Structures are given as structure tokens and as C-alpha cells.
């Protein structure tokens, strides 16, 4: 086995090309075996094995900078940079991160869990290198899906203008998570399908060089001829017109060809775009057949490819998708928008039933938000299905284009709260803070999957502006969902359990933690009132006024950032109404980034558990008796 001798990138440089190809086979076997136990991003990493080998073989990390866009395709990079023995801990609590992480290795020079940032980072590193008088190479590896992000196009424009020496490797596997969409995807498809492109381009340039350059006029004529011929033989010259020297497309699994092409690219002055065509899931037939399903795999059986998913109640995402279909059958105004996440957001069945009312805009969250604004302005009911962490990317559009105009856009915010193994870049814990501060916004979260159904009905019926439903990345509670849809009065909470020892205002999954705590406290003679604070904005002011009159100790509990969160809004309400002297405790996520692990481990770390709530209730009791 060659793989067991690879401890650092320099070890690759001792191998022959034939040995590198054997190493690629062993690497794929390693990934398939390890991820069958831990789960993780399998298909994307199987697709970049040869490319990662080639980069580490030709260049010198960390002196040369490798910038992986998103970072979920960096497993092979991690293997070759001293972390192979940690793969049993991949995406586990206190273990190896599933993305590139600067604190994990000096070879991880850029970290990201969101797409389309690599080119901006590469430009920054190239500028810094030149200002410092250094000579290292800067290489950005970006997928064709990430290239649809507006930030990547902004960076390309700047790179082409500055003409810095850097290499962009376009890893073209025709996928982001879902199949790619859009004009840029179609453009790349034309290049991929033009087998004669490289040959004709080389012949044209060779012929032009053979013509004697007599005087400036002829030289200019030759350049015009070259450009004209280029337009004739290339199905698009986007990259070269943006200032890049374009090379490719190259078979990303042909290691000798890949090595030779990268060597050629390295000799070119200025920015180079190397177009590498790869197969997502390469080397493992189940992942090749369905790279979408194997993008983020749960543990699986290697031989059959059967994923070992727990059997139980449906995920909240599934309930959302089913509810939207049922509501859309009754309301023709409903259209669904997703930024490249039709599967992850539970919209595949909606798309099958309503193909004309479903729009996947690619990795373009900002565009999706403003698109929704225009649709709402024309009388439709757009439902923007988006992960909480990705909605962050569209904040200005939410403020400026939707809320300011008070347009009837429905936000279906998936992955709200902790997301487990995906970790700090994907935790959906900030949307409460950044949405509740925006005028006209209504924000709610269900206590269970049946209440999610009713909240979707509430949102569809609401015609007074933007409204958001946030729900977690977990299974439901298994409650009945047979009752008819009904709208919930805006800004109303519900008391699920009575009590006068203290009251907990719980949001979403925290309701179950509160109910468990109440059960245990009752055994000790303490009666905890549990309130389902299902509307985060607006607050149930009538209930807050009643609590102030009772002077009952209050605890707020949310799986969201404590800074600027729901608990803060309760404090603000009491302060603004001169209701002083109340005992109030806020339980939320502290002011730091919570890393990967299981959701229960993340909750335990940050004190969002029934046990912590019980302790806080008991701590309040002596003060209450003394006050009385």
C-alpha cells in the first residue's frame, strides 16, 4: 500500500506517474471505507482525487496556496497533509472538520463552508504576495456550480483587470449539490462538447505566429484575425474576454495529461483558467449513478450502497415540502424558489407536480431574494426555500427589496438552529437576530411538525408583508398530522403546561426540552409553566403583560444566538414598557462559533438542555421567595 507511506505532501514527489495512479485508486478505497462509517461529502471528494494528487505533486503546500471553494471537496487534501489517521473522527464532536479549517493545519490557508469565495481569496493572496515581494503560487479550485455565484463573477472581473499571476482550476462536474442550471452551465457544456476546440485553437495561433510581423498595422490586423477566428471556433470566449488565458477542457481523471496541462498553465503570465472535467462520485458506482444523493452521505453499506438512515417520523423538511404541495393545489399564486437546493429543501416533489411554478436559480441567494420580491410585487406568493446559513448571503436584498417594500414573500428557512456534523459554517443560529430587527417582518417557529403545517397555511394566508417560518434539521416528534390546515393568529403564543414557580418561553425544539424539564421539576414540587413562544416577532404582548403582573420568574430558551435573539426582544419589551424588577434569564447560544458534532452534543455544550433549564429554575426560586 502506497497510501500508508504518505504523511506529508513531499512524500508524493517521490512517486512515479504509475505509482500516483495506484495512489489514486487507494485513496478512493480509503474514502469509501471511512465515510461508510462516519458519513460525509463522498461524491465531491471522489471526483477530485487525481486533481488533488497533481497539485500536491507539482506544487509545495503550504508555501504555495491551495484555496478550495466551499471546502467540502478537501478530504483528499486533508489525507495528504498529515490528517489521514484522524478520519475516524470526521465530522464528529472535537474531531476532524468536514471543511477546510485554518486551525487544523498550516496547509489549510482558506476556510469556507459557503460557495463562491475562493476567487476573491485568491486575488487577495496574490496581491499580498506581490506587495511582500514573494513568489509563491496561488491556486483556486472552484466548481462549476460555485461559479454561478455572483461573488465569483465579481472576483473574475477584478482578476482579469489586475492581471495578477494566479491559477483558477474550474472543477467541472456539472453539479453543485443538485444538477447545475443556468446560462453559464450551458456555456460550459458547449465547451465540453467541442472536441475540436483545443486543436483548432493551437493551429490558429501557430499559423499567426508564422506570419512575419511587419509594422504595427499588420500586427493589429493579425490580432483582429486571431480574435475573429477565436469567435468562429470557440462556442464562447467568456473567460478570455474577462482577461484569463483559458486552457481545456482537460480530463480530470487522466493524471499524466492533468500534470502536463498544469505545468503548461504554470508557464503563462497573468491569470489562467484551467478547465478540468471530472466525474462526481468517480470510482464508486452508487455515487457515480446518483451523485446528488451521495453529496452528503449518511453512513452506508459499501457493497450495496444502502444508506443507514434511522426509521422514524418525517424530517421537518419533508413535512414542509408535502405541505407546500397541498397548499399549492388550492392556491395558484404559490411559486417556489430555491438557490440550488431543490432536494435539500424538500422541493423535488413540488417540482414534479408544478414544473412551471418551481424555479432553481443556482447558487445565487441574492438574486433569488430579489426575484421573490418582484414575483410578490406582481401578485404571486413566492416561497423562498433556503437554509438559514445561506439566507445570510441575501441580507441586503431581504432588507432593501422585500421588507422595505413590505412585499408578500414567504421565507421557508430550513436548517434553523444546530445542524450537527456540518458545524460552524452551517449552523442556522443567526437568522433570528438578523431578521427580527427588520421592519415588517413576521417570524415564527413550530414546536412540532404538525404546527409547521399550520404555519405554512398561516404564511400563505398572510397578505400584509413578508413572513418567515424557520424549522430545524431534525425529525419531527411523530405527532398526528391529519387535522385540516388552519391559520394561527399572528403574534399569539400558547401555554402548554401551567405552573406558578417559573415560566419558560421556549422556541421551536426547545419546547420539548422545556416539557421534559417541567416533568422532572414537578416531582420536586416545582411547577414550571411552559409557553410555546411560536411567534418570535411579533411578541405576544398580552401574555408578556400578564407575566409582568404576576411577577413570575421568566426564562427564555432558544436554539439561536443569544446576542440579538428572542430573549433579547423580551427584555427590550419589558424595558420599553417600564416593567422593571422582573427576574429574567436568557438561555441561548453564547457569543462564539459552535463547532461540528451531534446536535445533542452541541446543545449540551451550550446549555440548551432540560437539565440546564431545571438548574436555572431552581436558582431562581430562593430569590422569588425572598421577594415575596
N, C-alpha and C positions, 0 to 999 in steps of 0.2 A: 504493500500500500504506500503510495507516494504521499497521500494526504496527511498521514500521521507525522511526516517529517517537515511539514510547512508550519513553522512557528511565527515567522515574520515575512514581510514581502520579499526580502532579499533572498529567501530560500527558493523562490520561484525562478530566479535568474540563473540558477544552476542547472535547470532542466532543459532538455531538448524539446523541439516542437512536438515530437511524438509523445514525449512524457507529459507535456502540457495538455495534450488531447486526452491522455489517460487520466490526468488530474481532473479534467472537466467531468468525466464520467463518474469518478469517485466523489466529486463534490456534489453532484446531483443525487447520488445514492445517499450520502450523508444527510442532505436536506430532507429528502423524502422520509428517511428513518426518524430523524429528530423531530420533525414537525408532525409526524403521525402521533406523537405523544403530547407535545406542547401546543399544537396548532400554530397558526401564524400565516404570514403572507408567502404562500408557497409558489403560486404560478409566476408571479413577477420575478422572483429570485431565480427560478429555474431558467427563465429567459435571458438572464444577464451573466451566466456563468462564464462563457468564453470572453465576453467583453470585459468583465472584471479581471480575469486572468491576464488578458492582454495589457490592460492599464498598469497593473502591478508589475508585469514582466518588463515593460518598456520604460516606465517612469519610476520615480523614487518618492513614495509617500513616507512621511508627511511633508517633506520639503516641497514636492510637487503637490498641488492641491486638487483633490477629487471632491467635487460638490455634487452630491446625489439629490436630485429633486425629489421631494416628499420624503425619501429615505427608507421606504418600506422595501426597496429592492437592494438593500445594503447588506444582506445576510452573508453573501459570499465575501464581500469586503471585510466584514467582521471576522469571518473564518481565517482569512489570510493575514490578519493583523493582531494575532495573539489571543483571540477570544473563542477559539474552537471548543475548548474544554468547558465553556460556560453555557453551551447551547441547551443543556438540560434545564436551565433556569430561564429560558427565553420567555419574555412577557410575563414572568411570574414576579411576585412581590419581592423586592430587593434584588431581583435577578437582571439578566441581560435585557436591555431595551429592544423593542421591535423596530425602532427607528435609529438613525444616526444620532449619537449623543456625545457632545463635546467632553463632558466629564468622564466618559467611559474610556476614551482612548485619544492619544495625540493624533491619530490618523483620522479622527472624525472632526474635520475642520469646519463643518457647517451642519447645523441640525434643523430639521423641519419635519412636520407631520402634515402640513398643508402643501398643496402643489404650487408650481409656477414661480418659486422664489429663487431657483438656482442661478438663473442668468443674471439677475441683479446682484447676487452674492459674488458671482464670478467676476463681474465688472468691478465691483468694489475691491476684490482681492488683486485684480490686475492693476488697478490704479495704485493701490498701496504698494504693490511690488515695484512698480516703476518709480514711484516717489522715493522709495527707500534704496533704489539702485540695486535691487536684487534681480535674479534671473530665473526664478522657478517657473514652472509651467502651471497654468490654471486650466482645469478641465471640468466642464459642467456636463452632467449626464441627465438629460431630460427626456421624458416620454412624450409621445405624440399627443396623448391626452392632456398632459400638463401644458403643452404648447398652445392649447386653445385658451388658456387663462390670459386675461388682459395684461397682467403684470409681466408675463413672459414677452409679450409683444412690445411692451414699453421698453423693456431691457434690450431687446433686439435692436430697436430703433437707436438707442443710445450707443450700444456696442458698435453698430455699423458706422455711426458718426465719429466716434473717437478712434476707431481703427487699432485698438489695443490688441496685442498678441494674446489670444486665448482660443481654446478649442471648445466647441459645443458638440457633444455627441447626442444626436437625436435617436433615441432608442424607440424605433417604430415597430410596435407590436399590434397596432390597430385597436388598442384597448386603453382605457384608463382603468376604471373598475368595470363599468359597463362598456359595451362597444361604443367607440367614438362617433360623434356626429359633427356635422358642420362642413362648411366650405373648405377649411384648412385640411380636414381629414380627407376630403375628396381630392384635394390637390396632391396630397402625399400619395394617395392611391394611384393617381396618374403617373407620378414619378416612378413608383414601384413597378408599375406595369410596362413602362417603356424600357424594353430590354436593349434598345439601341442607343440610349441616351449617352452613356459614358463613351462608347466607341466613337459616335459621331462627334461629340464634343472634343475629344482628343484629336481626331482627324482635322477638324476645322482649325483648331489652334495650331496644329503642326503646319498646315498649309499657309496660314497667315504669317507664321514666323519665317517661312521660306521666301516670302516676298521681300525684296530689298526695300528698306525704309528710306526713300529719297525725299527729304523735305518734310516739313510739318503737315502740309496739306495731305500728302499720301498717308502719313501716319494716322491722321484723323479719319481719313476715308477707310483705312483698314479697321480702325476701332469700330466705326459705324457698321462696316461689313460684318465684323465679328458679332456685334450686338444683334444685327439683323438675322444672321444665321442662327444665333442662340435662340431667338424668339421662334424661329422656324422649327428647330429640332427639339426644343425643351418644352414640355407641356406646362410650363410655368417657371418663372425666374424670380420668385418672391425673395428667396434668401440672398441671391446675388444682388438683386436690386436694393436690398437692405444693407449691403456692404460686406457680406460674407463671401468667402470662397467656398463654394459648395462641392462636396465630394460624396459620391454614392449614386444610388443606394448600394450598400455592401451587405452580403450575407453575414449576419452577426453570429452565426454558428460555424463559419468556416474560419478556423483560427489562423492558419497561415495567411489567408487573404486579409483578415482583420488586422493582423500585426503589420503587414506590409502597407496597408492603407493608412494606418495611424502614423507610421513612420513618414509617409509622404505628407500627411497633414502637418506634421511637426516642422517640416521644412518651409512652410508657407508663412509669409509675413502677414500680420493682421489677423482678424478673426476668421476662423474656419468652422464651417458647419459640416460635420461628418454624419451622413445619414446611414444608420445601421438598422437593418431589418431583422427582427428577432421573432421567435415564437413563444408566446407566453405559455408557461407550463411545459416547456421543452423537456423531453426525456421521461415524463410520467404520463402515461396515456389518459388517465382520468382528468388530469389537469389540462392536457392538450385539448381534450374534447370539450371541456367546459371551463375555460379559464376564468370566467366571471364567478362561478361558484367557488373556485379554488383561489380566488384572490386573497380572501381572508378566511382560511380554513380552520374549522374546529378539529380536534383530534380525530383520526380516521384509521381504518384498517388498510394497510398498504396493499394487500393482494387484491381486494375488491374495490377499494376507493370509497367504501361506505363511511360516511362521517358519523361520529358517535355523539349525536345530539340528544340531550335529555328529552324525554317524553313528558309532556305536561300541558298546562294552559298555554294558549297562544301568546306570542310576543305582542307587546303594545303596537309595534309597527304593523303587524298583521291585522290587528283589530282596526287600526286607522285605515288601512287600505280597503278592507271589506266595508267599513262604514262609508267611506267616500264613494264607493261604487253604488251602494244602496241609496245614498242621498242624491247622487248624480242622476240616477234613474228618474227621480222625481223633480229635479231642478236642472234644466238645460243650461243655466248660466254657469254652472260649475266647470272649470277647466283646471288641470293640474300642471304645475311647473316643477321641474327638478334640475339641479345643476349636476348632471352626470351620475345621479344615484337612483335610477328607477327601481332597481332591485332592492338596494339597501333601504330605500324609503317606502317600500311596500306598494309600488305603483305598477308593477308588471301586469297584474290582472286588470287594473283600471285601463292601462294602455291597450290591452287586448279587446276590451269591451267598447272603449271610447277612443279609438286611434286618432280621431280628429280633434279630440279635446285634451290630448296629452302632449306636452312639449318638453323634451330633454334638450337643454341648451348647451350641454357640455360643461366643462369646468369654468363657469362664468357666473359666479354668485351675484356679482353686482348687476350684470345685465339681466339676470333672472328677476331681481327685485324691481328694477325699473320697468321691465316688461310687464310684471304683475300690476304695477301702478297704472300703466296705460290700458291694460285689459279692464281693470276695475273702473277706470275713467269712462270706458265705453259701455259700461253696464253689465259686464260679466262678473263672475265670482271666482277670481283666481285663487287657487290653493297652492301656496309656495311650500313644498315639502323639502325640508332642508335639515341637516344635522345642526345642532346648536353651535358646535365649534366652527362650522363653515358659515353660519349666518354672520359671524363676526366680520367676515370679509365684505359684507354688504352693508355695513352700518350706516354709511353716509346716505346710501340710496333709501334705506328704511326711514331715516330721519327726513331727508330732503324731498324725496319723490313720493313717499307713501304717507307718512304721518302728517307732514306739514299740509298736504292737500286733503287729509282726512279721507283717504280712499278705502273702499271696502275690500281689502286684501286679507285673506286668511293665512296665517303662518302656522304650518304644522311642523313643530320643532321637535325632531327626533333626537335620541341620544342626549336628552336633558338630564343633567346630573352625572354621576360617575359612570365611566364606560369600561372600567376594568382593565384588561390587558393592553389596550391601545394607549393608555396612560395620559401624561400631562398635555400633550398636544391636541388630544381629542376630548378631554373632559368637558362636558357641557355644563359648566358651572358659573358662567358669567352672563348668560342671557338675561337672567332676572335683573341684574344690576344695570345692564346697558339698555334694556327695553323699558323698564318701569319709569325711567327718567324722561321718556319721550312723551310729549303731549298727545292726546287722542288714542293712545294705545290701551287696549284691554288685554290682560294676561291671566291665563288660568292654567291649572294643572289638576288632573284627576287623581283620586285616591285609588281607583281600580280601573280595569278595562271597560266595565260597563259604563262608568261615568265618562270615560273617554268618548264613547258613542254619543252620549248626550251633549258633551261639549262640542263635538263636531256639528251636531244639529244646532246648538246654540250659535256657533260661529256662522253657519250658513244663513240662519235667520236674522243675524245681526246686520243691519244696514246703516249703522251710524259711524262707520270708520274701521280702521284696522283692528284685528283681533287675533290673538295668538294662543295656541294650545301647545303646551310643552309636555312631553311624555318620555319615560326612561327607556333604556336599552335592557330591558328585563322582561321576563314572562309575567303575564297577569296573575291574578290570585285564584283564578278558576271560578269566579262568580258567574251567575246566570246572566246571559245577555239576550234573553227572549223578550223582555218588555219593549213596547214601542218607543221610538225616539221621542224625546221631549226636550224642549229648550229650558235651560236653567236661568232663572232671573239673574241678570248681571249684578255682580258685586255682593252676592249672598253666600254666607258660609253655612255649615250645618254642624250641630252638636251631635256627635256620635256616642258619647258617653258622658253622663252627668257626674258632677263632683264639685266640692267646695274647698278642697285642700289647696288646689292649684289648678291652673288651666294651661293646656298646651295648644298653641295654634300651629298645627302641622300641615306641611305642604307635600302633596304627592306621596311617594313611597314612605315618607316619614310618618304618615298616618298609621301605618301598620306597626312601626316601632313604638309609636305613642300608645296604641291599643295594647300592645304587649306589656309595656311599662305599667299601664293602668291596671291590668290584670294582676300583676305581681304586687303593686303597691296596695291594692285592695286587701290582700292577705295580711298586710301590716297595719290595716286600719286607716290608710290614707286614700282619699277619693280624688283621683285626677280626672278633671274634665277634659275630654278630647274633642277638639274642634277641627273639622276638615276645612282648612283655610283655602278652599279651591280657587278663589279669586285672589290673585296676588296684586292685581290692580284692576278695578278699584277695590279698596278695602271694604269690608262690611262695617261701616261706621256705626250703625245702630248697635251691633254686638260689642264693638270696642267701647262705646259709651256705657253700655250695661256693665261691662267688666270694670270700668273705672268706678262706677257707683258701688259695685260690690267690693272693690279694693282687694280683689283676689290676686295672688301672685301669678304672673304670666310668664310662660316660656314659649319662645318661638323656635321652630325647628324646620330647617330646610336643607336640602342637598344642593346648595348653591353657595356662592361666595358670600361670606358674612359681610364684607365691605360693600355697602350699597345694595344689600339684598332685602328680602321680605321683612326680616326682623327690624332692619333699619327703618323701613317705611312705617312700621307700627310705632317705633319710638318717635319718629317725626310727627305722626298724627297726634300722639299724646302731648308732645311738646308744643305743637302749634295750637292746641286747644287748651293750653294752660292746665293740663291734668297732671299734676306733679305728685310725688310721694308714692308712686306705684312701684312695686317690685317687678322688674322685668329682666329676664335673662335671654340672651340670643344664642342659639346653637346653630352654627353654620360652618362653612369651610373656612379655616384660617387663611391668613394672607400669605400663602406660599403655593407653589405648584405641586399638586399631589401626583406622585409617580404611578407607574403601572403596577398592577396586581389584581386580585379579585375585588369585586365590589364590596363584599363583606369586610375584606381587609382594609380597603380604603375608608369605609365608614368607621371601622374600629380605630384606625389611626387618628381620625379627625373628630372622634367623639359623637358621631351621629348614630347612636345605638340606644336601645331600650335601657341598657344598664347605665349609660351616662345620664339619660333623662331621669331615671329613678334617683340617682345621686343628686342631681340638681334640685329635684322636688324636695328631697329630704333636707337639703341645705337651706332651702327657703323656709321651712316650717318653723324653726325657732324664732326667726325674725317676725313671722306673721303673728305668732302668739304674743310676742313682746309688744308688737304694735297694737294689738287688741287690748 
